[in-house]
Amino acid sequence: MLTLNKDTIIKLKEERGWSLCEFSRKSGISKAQMSKWISGKSNAGRKLITGIIRAFPDESIDKLFIQ
């Protein structure tokens, strides 16, 4: 099973200079849900995984996920 690589995703967000609001907009995930996932208060479901892939279309799956 694949797990999102949270540290890498946060680093990619920061490298792009995206605020939480912008990251949420690009991923199509609510700011509240994204904040809960980043802080560890919720797990990544299908919608969040799809949104993160949408936000980083040029990044490889190997970079976004831990196997």
mmCIF file of the N, C-alpha and C atoms, coordinates in Angstrom:
data_MODEL
# 
_entry.id   MODEL 
# 
loop_
_atom_site.group_PDB 
_atom_site.id 
_atom_site.type_symbol 
_atom_site.label_atom_id 
_atom_site.label_alt_id 
_atom_site.label_comp_id 
_atom_site.label_asym_id 
_atom_site.label_entity_id 
_atom_site.label_seq_id 
_atom_site.pdbx_PDB_ins_code 
_atom_site.Cartn_x 
_atom_site.Cartn_y 
_atom_site.Cartn_z 
_atom_site.occupancy 
_atom_site.B_iso_or_equiv 
_atom_site.pdbx_formal_charge 
_atom_site.auth_seq_id 
_atom_site.auth_comp_id 
_atom_site.auth_asym_id 
_atom_site.auth_atom_id 
_atom_site.pdbx_PDB_model_num 
ATOM 1   N N  . MET A 1 1  ? 0.843   -1.189 0.000   1.00 0.00 ? 1  MET A N  1 
ATOM 2   C CA . MET A 1 1  ? 0.000   0.000  0.000   1.00 0.00 ? 1  MET A CA 1 
ATOM 3   C C  . MET A 1 1  ? 0.888   1.253  0.000   1.00 0.00 ? 1  MET A C  1 
ATOM 4   N N  . LEU A 1 2  ? 0.469   2.232  -0.736  1.00 0.00 ? 2  LEU A N  1 
ATOM 5   C CA . LEU A 1 2  ? 1.210   3.485  -0.811  1.00 0.00 ? 2  LEU A CA 1 
ATOM 6   C C  . LEU A 1 2  ? 0.715   4.462  0.253   1.00 0.00 ? 2  LEU A C  1 
ATOM 7   N N  . THR A 1 3  ? 1.633   5.219  0.807   1.00 0.00 ? 3  THR A N  1 
ATOM 8   C CA . THR A 1 3  ? 1.322   6.241  1.794   1.00 0.00 ? 3  THR A CA 1 
ATOM 9   C C  . THR A 1 3  ? 1.899   7.556  1.303   1.00 0.00 ? 3  THR A C  1 
ATOM 10  N N  . LEU A 1 4  ? 1.128   8.625  1.455   1.00 0.00 ? 4  LEU A N  1 
ATOM 11  C CA . LEU A 1 4  ? 1.642   9.933  1.051   1.00 0.00 ? 4  LEU A CA 1 
ATOM 12  C C  . LEU A 1 4  ? 2.903   10.280 1.832   1.00 0.00 ? 4  LEU A C  1 
ATOM 13  N N  . ASN A 1 5  ? 3.863   10.845 1.148   1.00 0.00 ? 5  ASN A N  1 
ATOM 14  C CA . ASN A 1 5  ? 5.109   11.295 1.760   1.00 0.00 ? 5  ASN A CA 1 
ATOM 15  C C  . ASN A 1 5  ? 4.903   12.739 2.227   1.00 0.00 ? 5  ASN A C  1 
ATOM 16  N N  . LYS A 1 6  ? 4.353   12.870 3.423   1.00 0.00 ? 6  LYS A N  1 
ATOM 17  C CA . LYS A 1 6  ? 3.955   14.180 3.938   1.00 0.00 ? 6  LYS A CA 1 
ATOM 18  C C  . LYS A 1 6  ? 5.117   15.173 3.977   1.00 0.00 ? 6  LYS A C  1 
ATOM 19  N N  . ASP A 1 7  ? 6.283   14.736 4.431   1.00 0.00 ? 7  ASP A N  1 
ATOM 20  C CA . ASP A 1 7  ? 7.430   15.646 4.511   1.00 0.00 ? 7  ASP A CA 1 
ATOM 21  C C  . ASP A 1 7  ? 7.800   16.208 3.144   1.00 0.00 ? 7  ASP A C  1 
ATOM 22  N N  . THR A 1 8  ? 7.825   15.354 2.142   1.00 0.00 ? 8  THR A N  1 
ATOM 23  C CA . THR A 1 8  ? 8.145   15.806 0.781   1.00 0.00 ? 8  THR A CA 1 
ATOM 24  C C  . THR A 1 8  ? 7.069   16.731 0.240   1.00 0.00 ? 8  THR A C  1 
ATOM 25  N N  . ILE A 1 9  ? 5.821   16.413 0.492   1.00 0.00 ? 9  ILE A N  1 
ATOM 26  C CA . ILE A 1 9  ? 4.716   17.240 -0.006  1.00 0.00 ? 9  ILE A CA 1 
ATOM 27  C C  . ILE A 1 9  ? 4.760   18.622 0.632   1.00 0.00 ? 9  ILE A C  1 
ATOM 28  N N  . ILE A 1 10 ? 5.016   18.681 1.929   1.00 0.00 ? 10 ILE A N  1 
ATOM 29  C CA . ILE A 1 10 ? 5.121   19.984 2.600   1.00 0.00 ? 10 ILE A CA 1 
ATOM 30  C C  . ILE A 1 10 ? 6.309   20.766 2.046   1.00 0.00 ? 10 ILE A C  1 
ATOM 31  N N  . LYS A 1 11 ? 7.414   20.083 1.809   1.00 0.00 ? 11 LYS A N  1 
ATOM 32  C CA . LYS A 1 11 ? 8.595   20.738 1.233   1.00 0.00 ? 11 LYS A CA 1 
ATOM 33  C C  . LYS A 1 11 ? 8.285   21.287 -0.163  1.00 0.00 ? 11 LYS A C  1 
ATOM 34  N N  . LEU A 1 12 ? 7.593   20.512 -0.991  1.00 0.00 ? 12 LEU A N  1 
ATOM 35  C CA . LEU A 1 12 ? 7.224   20.972 -2.337  1.00 0.00 ? 12 LEU A CA 1 
ATOM 36  C C  . LEU A 1 12 ? 6.321   22.202 -2.257  1.00 0.00 ? 12 LEU A C  1 
ATOM 37  N N  . LYS A 1 13 ? 5.379   22.178 -1.329  1.00 0.00 ? 13 LYS A N  1 
ATOM 38  C CA . LYS A 1 13 ? 4.480   23.319 -1.122  1.00 0.00 ? 13 LYS A CA 1 
ATOM 39  C C  . LYS A 1 13 ? 5.287   24.560 -0.757  1.00 0.00 ? 13 LYS A C  1 
ATOM 40  N N  . GLU A 1 14 ? 6.216   24.403 0.165   1.00 0.00 ? 14 GLU A N  1 
ATOM 41  C CA . GLU A 1 14 ? 7.026   25.534 0.617   1.00 0.00 ? 14 GLU A CA 1 
ATOM 42  C C  . GLU A 1 14 ? 7.968   26.040 -0.478  1.00 0.00 ? 14 GLU A C  1 
ATOM 43  N N  . GLU A 1 15 ? 8.554   25.113 -1.254  1.00 0.00 ? 15 GLU A N  1 
ATOM 44  C CA . GLU A 1 15 ? 9.432   25.513 -2.361  1.00 0.00 ? 15 GLU A CA 1 
ATOM 45  C C  . GLU A 1 15 ? 8.698   26.368 -3.387  1.00 0.00 ? 15 GLU A C  1 
ATOM 46  N N  . ARG A 1 16 ? 7.412   26.114 -3.555  1.00 0.00 ? 16 ARG A N  1 
ATOM 47  C CA . ARG A 1 16 ? 6.611   26.879 -4.506  1.00 0.00 ? 16 ARG A CA 1 
ATOM 48  C C  . ARG A 1 16 ? 6.071   28.176 -3.897  1.00 0.00 ? 16 ARG A C  1 
ATOM 49  N N  . GLY A 1 17 ? 6.271   28.331 -2.594  1.00 0.00 ? 17 GLY A N  1 
ATOM 50  C CA . GLY A 1 17 ? 5.798   29.531 -1.925  1.00 0.00 ? 17 GLY A CA 1 
ATOM 51  C C  . GLY A 1 17 ? 4.292   29.589 -1.756  1.00 0.00 ? 17 GLY A C  1 
ATOM 52  N N  . TRP A 1 18 ? 3.651   28.415 -1.743  1.00 0.00 ? 18 TRP A N  1 
ATOM 53  C CA . TRP A 1 18 ? 2.197   28.358 -1.617  1.00 0.00 ? 18 TRP A CA 1 
ATOM 54  C C  . TRP A 1 18 ? 1.778   28.489 -0.162  1.00 0.00 ? 18 TRP A C  1 
ATOM 55  N N  . SER A 1 19 ? 0.788   29.326 0.066   1.00 0.00 ? 19 SER A N  1 
ATOM 56  C CA . SER A 1 19 ? 0.141   29.369 1.374   1.00 0.00 ? 19 SER A CA 1 
ATOM 57  C C  . SER A 1 19 ? -0.761  28.139 1.478   1.00 0.00 ? 19 SER A C  1 
ATOM 58  N N  . LEU A 1 20 ? -1.271  27.873 2.654   1.00 0.00 ? 20 LEU A N  1 
ATOM 59  C CA . LEU A 1 20 ? -2.212  26.770 2.820   1.00 0.00 ? 20 LEU A CA 1 
ATOM 60  C C  . LEU A 1 20 ? -3.436  26.991 1.941   1.00 0.00 ? 20 LEU A C  1 
ATOM 61  N N  . CYS A 1 21 ? -3.869  28.239 1.854   1.00 0.00 ? 21 CYS A N  1 
ATOM 62  C CA . CYS A 1 21 ? -5.033  28.573 1.029   1.00 0.00 ? 21 CYS A CA 1 
ATOM 63  C C  . CYS A 1 21 ? -4.767  28.250 -0.443  1.00 0.00 ? 21 CYS A C  1 
ATOM 64  N N  . GLU A 1 22 ? -3.610  28.624 -0.946  1.00 0.00 ? 22 GLU A N  1 
ATOM 65  C CA . GLU A 1 22 ? -3.277  28.350 -2.348  1.00 0.00 ? 22 GLU A CA 1 
ATOM 66  C C  . GLU A 1 22 ? -3.120  26.853 -2.594  1.00 0.00 ? 22 GLU A C  1 
ATOM 67  N N  . PHE A 1 23 ? -2.481  26.162 -1.680  1.00 0.00 ? 23 PHE A N  1 
ATOM 68  C CA . PHE A 1 23 ? -2.324  24.715 -1.804  1.00 0.00 ? 23 PHE A CA 1 
ATOM 69  C C  . PHE A 1 23 ? -3.704  24.047 -1.835  1.00 0.00 ? 23 PHE A C  1 
ATOM 70  N N  . SER A 1 24 ? -4.593  24.496 -0.985  1.00 0.00 ? 24 SER A N  1 
ATOM 71  C CA . SER A 1 24 ? -5.952  23.954 -0.955  1.00 0.00 ? 24 SER A CA 1 
ATOM 72  C C  . SER A 1 24 ? -6.666  24.202 -2.279  1.00 0.00 ? 24 SER A C  1 
ATOM 73  N N  . ARG A 1 25 ? -6.516  25.407 -2.811  1.00 0.00 ? 25 ARG A N  1 
ATOM 74  C CA . ARG A 1 25 ? -7.160  25.742 -4.086  1.00 0.00 ? 25 ARG A CA 1 
ATOM 75  C C  . ARG A 1 25 ? -6.629  24.867 -5.210  1.00 0.00 ? 25 ARG A C  1 
ATOM 76  N N  . LYS A 1 26 ? -5.323  24.698 -5.286  1.00 0.00 ? 26 LYS A N  1 
ATOM 77  C CA . LYS A 1 26 ? -4.719  23.912 -6.355  1.00 0.00 ? 26 LYS A CA 1 
ATOM 78  C C  . LYS A 1 26 ? -5.080  22.433 -6.257  1.00 0.00 ? 26 LYS A C  1 
ATOM 79  N N  . SER A 1 27 ? -5.283  21.954 -5.044  1.00 0.00 ? 27 SER A N  1 
ATOM 80  C CA . SER A 1 27 ? -5.602  20.541 -4.854  1.00 0.00 ? 27 SER A CA 1 
ATOM 81  C C  . SER A 1 27 ? -7.109  20.263 -4.903  1.00 0.00 ? 27 SER A C  1 
ATOM 82  N N  . GLY A 1 28 ? -7.912  21.293 -4.719  1.00 0.00 ? 28 GLY A N  1 
ATOM 83  C CA . GLY A 1 28 ? -9.357  21.097 -4.676  1.00 0.00 ? 28 GLY A CA 1 
ATOM 84  C C  . GLY A 1 28 ? -9.832  20.544 -3.340  1.00 0.00 ? 28 GLY A C  1 
ATOM 85  N N  . ILE A 1 29 ? -8.990  20.644 -2.322  1.00 0.00 ? 29 ILE A N  1 
ATOM 86  C CA . ILE A 1 29 ? -9.314  20.157 -0.981  1.00 0.00 ? 29 ILE A CA 1 
ATOM 87  C C  . ILE A 1 29 ? -9.534  21.370 -0.081  1.00 0.00 ? 29 ILE A C  1 
ATOM 88  N N  . SER A 1 30 ? -10.507 21.294 0.793   1.00 0.00 ? 30 SER A N  1 
ATOM 89  C CA . SER A 1 30 ? -10.783 22.436 1.662   1.00 0.00 ? 30 SER A CA 1 
ATOM 90  C C  . SER A 1 30 ? -9.561  22.754 2.522   1.00 0.00 ? 30 SER A C  1 
ATOM 91  N N  . LYS A 1 31 ? -9.436  24.021 2.857   1.00 0.00 ? 31 LYS A N  1 
ATOM 92  C CA . LYS A 1 31 ? -8.332  24.478 3.701   1.00 0.00 ? 31 LYS A CA 1 
ATOM 93  C C  . LYS A 1 31 ? -8.374  23.757 5.050   1.00 0.00 ? 31 LYS A C  1 
ATOM 94  N N  . ALA A 1 32 ? -9.554  23.576 5.613   1.00 0.00 ? 32 ALA A N  1 
ATOM 95  C CA . ALA A 1 32 ? -9.702  22.909 6.911   1.00 0.00 ? 32 ALA A CA 1 
ATOM 96  C C  . ALA A 1 32 ? -9.229  21.458 6.826   1.00 0.00 ? 32 ALA A C  1 
ATOM 97  N N  . GLN A 1 33 ? -9.629  20.751 5.776   1.00 0.00 ? 33 GLN A N  1 
ATOM 98  C CA . GLN A 1 33 ? -9.229  19.346 5.641   1.00 0.00 ? 33 GLN A CA 1 
ATOM 99  C C  . GLN A 1 33 ? -7.732  19.228 5.409   1.00 0.00 ? 33 GLN A C  1 
ATOM 100 N N  . MET A 1 34 ? -7.178  20.114 4.581   1.00 0.00 ? 34 MET A N  1 
ATOM 101 C CA . MET A 1 34 ? -5.738  20.083 4.315   1.00 0.00 ? 34 MET A CA 1 
ATOM 102 C C  . MET A 1 34 ? -4.958  20.354 5.608   1.00 0.00 ? 34 MET A C  1 
ATOM 103 N N  . SER A 1 35 ? -5.436  21.317 6.385   1.00 0.00 ? 35 SER A N  1 
ATOM 104 C CA . SER A 1 35 ? -4.789  21.653 7.653   1.00 0.00 ? 35 SER A CA 1 
ATOM 105 C C  . SER A 1 35 ? -4.813  20.466 8.617   1.00 0.00 ? 35 SER A C  1 
ATOM 106 N N  . LYS A 1 36 ? -5.941  19.771 8.679   1.00 0.00 ? 36 LYS A N  1 
ATOM 107 C CA . LYS A 1 36 ? -6.058  18.592 9.557   1.00 0.00 ? 36 LYS A CA 1 
ATOM 108 C C  . LYS A 1 36 ? -5.086  17.506 9.132   1.00 0.00 ? 36 LYS A C  1 
ATOM 109 N N  . TRP A 1 37 ? -4.931  17.296 7.825   1.00 0.00 ? 37 TRP A N  1 
ATOM 110 C CA . TRP A 1 37 ? -4.015  16.269 7.347   1.00 0.00 ? 37 TRP A CA 1 
ATOM 111 C C  . TRP A 1 37 ? -2.559  16.651 7.654   1.00 0.00 ? 37 TRP A C  1 
ATOM 112 N N  . ILE A 1 38 ? -2.194  17.893 7.376   1.00 0.00 ? 38 ILE A N  1 
ATOM 113 C CA . ILE A 1 38 ? -0.825  18.351 7.622   1.00 0.00 ? 38 ILE A CA 1 
ATOM 114 C C  . ILE A 1 38 ? -0.479  18.234 9.106   1.00 0.00 ? 38 ILE A C  1 
ATOM 115 N N  . SER A 1 39 ? -1.422  18.576 9.975   1.00 0.00 ? 39 SER A N  1 
ATOM 116 C CA . SER A 1 39 ? -1.155  18.539 11.418  1.00 0.00 ? 39 SER A CA 1 
ATOM 117 C C  . SER A 1 39 ? -1.280  17.135 12.014  1.00 0.00 ? 39 SER A C  1 
ATOM 118 N N  . GLY A 1 40 ? -1.691  16.162 11.198  1.00 0.00 ? 40 GLY A N  1 
ATOM 119 C CA . GLY A 1 40 ? -1.803  14.790 11.678  1.00 0.00 ? 40 GLY A CA 1 
ATOM 120 C C  . GLY A 1 40 ? -3.109  14.465 12.371  1.00 0.00 ? 40 GLY A C  1 
ATOM 121 N N  . LYS A 1 41 ? -4.078  15.357 12.269  1.00 0.00 ? 41 LYS A N  1 
ATOM 122 C CA . LYS A 1 41 ? -5.364  15.135 12.933  1.00 0.00 ? 41 LYS A CA 1 
ATOM 123 C C  . LYS A 1 41 ? -6.325  14.301 12.093  1.00 0.00 ? 41 LYS A C  1 
ATOM 124 N N  . SER A 1 42 ? -5.974  14.059 10.817  1.00 0.00 ? 42 SER A N  1 
ATOM 125 C CA . SER A 1 42 ? -6.791  13.188 9.973   1.00 0.00 ? 42 SER A CA 1 
ATOM 126 C C  . SER A 1 42 ? -5.881  12.441 9.009   1.00 0.00 ? 42 SER A C  1 
ATOM 127 N N  . ASN A 1 43 ? -6.397  11.336 8.518   1.00 0.00 ? 43 ASN A N  1 
ATOM 128 C CA . ASN A 1 43 ? -5.652  10.527 7.560   1.00 0.00 ? 43 ASN A CA 1 
ATOM 129 C C  . ASN A 1 43 ? -5.993  10.957 6.143   1.00 0.00 ? 43 ASN A C  1 
ATOM 130 N N  . ALA A 1 44 ? -5.143  10.561 5.214   1.00 0.00 ? 44 ALA A N  1 
ATOM 131 C CA . ALA A 1 44 ? -5.367  10.887 3.813   1.00 0.00 ? 44 ALA A CA 1 
ATOM 132 C C  . ALA A 1 44 ? -6.345  9.888  3.201   1.00 0.00 ? 44 ALA A C  1 
ATOM 133 N N  . GLY A 1 45 ? -7.470  10.392 2.765   1.00 0.00 ? 45 GLY A N  1 
ATOM 134 C CA . GLY A 1 45 ? -8.430  9.567  2.055   1.00 0.00 ? 45 GLY A CA 1 
ATOM 135 C C  . GLY A 1 45 ? -8.227  9.707  0.554   1.00 0.00 ? 45 GLY A C  1 
ATOM 136 N N  . ARG A 1 46 ? -9.059  9.047  -0.193  1.00 0.00 ? 46 ARG A N  1 
ATOM 137 C CA . ARG A 1 46 ? -8.965  9.059  -1.653  1.00 0.00 ? 46 ARG A CA 1 
ATOM 138 C C  . ARG A 1 46 ? -9.033  10.471 -2.224  1.00 0.00 ? 46 ARG A C  1 
ATOM 139 N N  . LYS A 1 47 ? -9.945  11.290 -1.702  1.00 0.00 ? 47 LYS A N  1 
ATOM 140 C CA . LYS A 1 47 ? -10.105 12.653 -2.219  1.00 0.00 ? 47 LYS A CA 1 
ATOM 141 C C  . LYS A 1 47 ? -8.828  13.477 -1.990  1.00 0.00 ? 47 LYS A C  1 
ATOM 142 N N  . LEU A 1 48 ? -8.234  13.369 -0.821  1.00 0.00 ? 48 LEU A N  1 
ATOM 143 C CA . LEU A 1 48 ? -7.024  14.122 -0.521  1.00 0.00 ? 48 LEU A CA 1 
ATOM 144 C C  . LEU A 1 48 ? -5.857  13.631 -1.378  1.00 0.00 ? 48 LEU A C  1 
ATOM 145 N N  . ILE A 1 49 ? -5.725  12.333 -1.534  1.00 0.00 ? 49 ILE A N  1 
ATOM 146 C CA . ILE A 1 49 ? -4.662  11.781 -2.378  1.00 0.00 ? 49 ILE A CA 1 
ATOM 147 C C  . ILE A 1 49 ? -4.812  12.288 -3.808  1.00 0.00 ? 49 ILE A C  1 
ATOM 148 N N  . THR A 1 50 ? -6.015  12.234 -4.331  1.00 0.00 ? 50 THR A N  1 
ATOM 149 C CA . THR A 1 50 ? -6.273  12.724 -5.690  1.00 0.00 ? 50 THR A CA 1 
ATOM 150 C C  . THR A 1 50 ? -5.950  14.207 -5.796  1.00 0.00 ? 50 THR A C  1 
ATOM 151 N N  . GLY A 1 51 ? -6.306  14.973 -4.791  1.00 0.00 ? 51 GLY A N  1 
ATOM 152 C CA . GLY A 1 51 ? -6.038  16.412 -4.797  1.00 0.00 ? 51 GLY A CA 1 
ATOM 153 C C  . GLY A 1 51 ? -4.558  16.731 -4.792  1.00 0.00 ? 51 GLY A C  1 
ATOM 154 N N  . ILE A 1 52 ? -3.789  15.989 -4.034  1.00 0.00 ? 52 ILE A N  1 
ATOM 155 C CA . ILE A 1 52 ? -2.348  16.235 -3.983  1.00 0.00 ? 52 ILE A CA 1 
ATOM 156 C C  . ILE A 1 52 ? -1.699  15.890 -5.319  1.00 0.00 ? 52 ILE A C  1 
ATOM 157 N N  . ILE A 1 53 ? -2.140  14.812 -5.934  1.00 0.00 ? 53 ILE A N  1 
ATOM 158 C CA . ILE A 1 53 ? -1.628  14.483 -7.269  1.00 0.00 ? 53 ILE A CA 1 
ATOM 159 C C  . ILE A 1 53 ? -1.995  15.604 -8.251  1.00 0.00 ? 53 ILE A C  1 
ATOM 160 N N  . ARG A 1 54 ? -3.191  16.154 -8.115  1.00 0.00 ? 54 ARG A N  1 
ATOM 161 C CA . ARG A 1 54 ? -3.636  17.267 -8.972  1.00 0.00 ? 54 ARG A CA 1 
ATOM 162 C C  . ARG A 1 54 ? -2.770  18.510 -8.750  1.00 0.00 ? 54 ARG A C  1 
ATOM 163 N N  . ALA A 1 55 ? -2.401  18.771 -7.515  1.00 0.00 ? 55 ALA A N  1 
ATOM 164 C CA . ALA A 1 55 ? -1.609  19.962 -7.195  1.00 0.00 ? 55 ALA A CA 1 
ATOM 165 C C  . ALA A 1 55 ? -0.173  19.852 -7.706  1.00 0.00 ? 55 ALA A C  1 
ATOM 166 N N  . PHE A 1 56 ? 0.336   18.627 -7.811  1.00 0.00 ? 56 PHE A N  1 
ATOM 167 C CA . PHE A 1 56 ? 1.720   18.404 -8.245  1.00 0.00 ? 56 PHE A CA 1 
ATOM 168 C C  . PHE A 1 56 ? 1.761   17.474 -9.456  1.00 0.00 ? 56 PHE A C  1 
ATOM 169 N N  . PRO A 1 57 ? 1.191   17.885 -10.574 1.00 0.00 ? 57 PRO A N  1 
ATOM 170 C CA . PRO A 1 57 ? 1.100   16.979 -11.737 1.00 0.00 ? 57 PRO A CA 1 
ATOM 171 C C  . PRO A 1 57 ? 2.443   16.607 -12.357 1.00 0.00 ? 57 PRO A C  1 
ATOM 172 N N  . ASP A 1 58 ? 3.458   17.416 -12.132 1.00 0.00 ? 58 ASP A N  1 
ATOM 173 C CA . ASP A 1 58 ? 4.765   17.144 -12.741 1.00 0.00 ? 58 ASP A CA 1 
ATOM 174 C C  . ASP A 1 58 ? 5.690   16.325 -11.845 1.00 0.00 ? 58 ASP A C  1 
ATOM 175 N N  . GLU A 1 59 ? 5.243   16.013 -10.636 1.00 0.00 ? 59 GLU A N  1 
ATOM 176 C CA . GLU A 1 59 ? 6.061   15.226 -9.713  1.00 0.00 ? 59 GLU A CA 1 
ATOM 177 C C  . GLU A 1 59 ? 5.755   13.738 -9.900  1.00 0.00 ? 59 GLU A C  1 
ATOM 178 N N  . SER A 1 60 ? 6.773   12.911 -9.725  1.00 0.00 ? 60 SER A N  1 
ATOM 179 C CA . SER A 1 60 ? 6.588   11.468 -9.892  1.00 0.00 ? 60 SER A CA 1 
ATOM 180 C C  . SER A 1 60 ? 5.833   10.885 -8.693  1.00 0.00 ? 60 SER A C  1 
ATOM 181 N N  . ILE A 1 61 ? 5.139   9.816  -8.962  1.00 0.00 ? 61 ILE A N  1 
ATOM 182 C CA . ILE A 1 61 ? 4.422   9.099  -7.903  1.00 0.00 ? 61 ILE A CA 1 
ATOM 183 C C  . ILE A 1 61 ? 5.417   8.636  -6.834  1.00 0.00 ? 61 ILE A C  1 
ATOM 184 N N  . ASP A 1 62 ? 6.606   8.224  -7.276  1.00 0.00 ? 62 ASP A N  1 
ATOM 185 C CA . ASP A 1 62 ? 7.641   7.769  -6.337  1.00 0.00 ? 62 ASP A CA 1 
ATOM 186 C C  . ASP A 1 62 ? 8.053   8.857  -5.358  1.00 0.00 ? 62 ASP A C  1 
ATOM 187 N N  . LYS A 1 63 ? 7.973   10.113 -5.776  1.00 0.00 ? 63 LYS A N  1 
ATOM 188 C CA . LYS A 1 63 ? 8.346   11.221 -4.905  1.00 0.00 ? 63 LYS A CA 1 
ATOM 189 C C  . LYS A 1 63 ? 7.212   11.562 -3.925  1.00 0.00 ? 63 LYS A C  1 
ATOM 190 N N  . LEU A 1 64 ? 5.964   11.449 -4.392  1.00 0.00 ? 64 LEU A N  1 
ATOM 191 C CA . LEU A 1 64 ? 4.817   11.825 -3.574  1.00 0.00 ? 64 LEU A CA 1 
ATOM 192 C C  . LEU A 1 64 ? 4.394   10.743 -2.569  1.00 0.00 ? 64 LEU A C  1 
ATOM 193 N N  . PHE A 1 65 ? 4.815   9.508  -2.822  1.00 0.00 ? 65 PHE A N  1 
ATOM 194 C CA . PHE A 1 65 ? 4.372   8.389  -1.981  1.00 0.00 ? 65 PHE A CA 1 
ATOM 195 C C  . PHE A 1 65 ? 5.558   7.624  -1.418  1.00 0.00 ? 65 PHE A C  1 
ATOM 196 N N  . ILE A 1 66 ? 5.325   6.991  -0.272  1.00 0.00 ? 66 ILE A N  1 
ATOM 197 C CA . ILE A 1 66 ? 6.273   6.070  0.347   1.00 0.00 ? 66 ILE A CA 1 
ATOM 198 C C  . ILE A 1 66 ? 5.718   4.676  0.116   1.00 0.00 ? 66 ILE A C  1 
ATOM 199 N N  . GLN A 1 67 ? 6.532   3.792  -0.366  1.00 0.00 ? 67 GLN A N  1 
ATOM 200 C CA . GLN A 1 67 ? 6.055   2.420  -0.623  1.00 0.00 ? 67 GLN A CA 1 
ATOM 201 C C  . GLN A 1 67 ? 6.254   1.525  0.566   1.00 0.00 ? 67 GLN A C  1 
# 
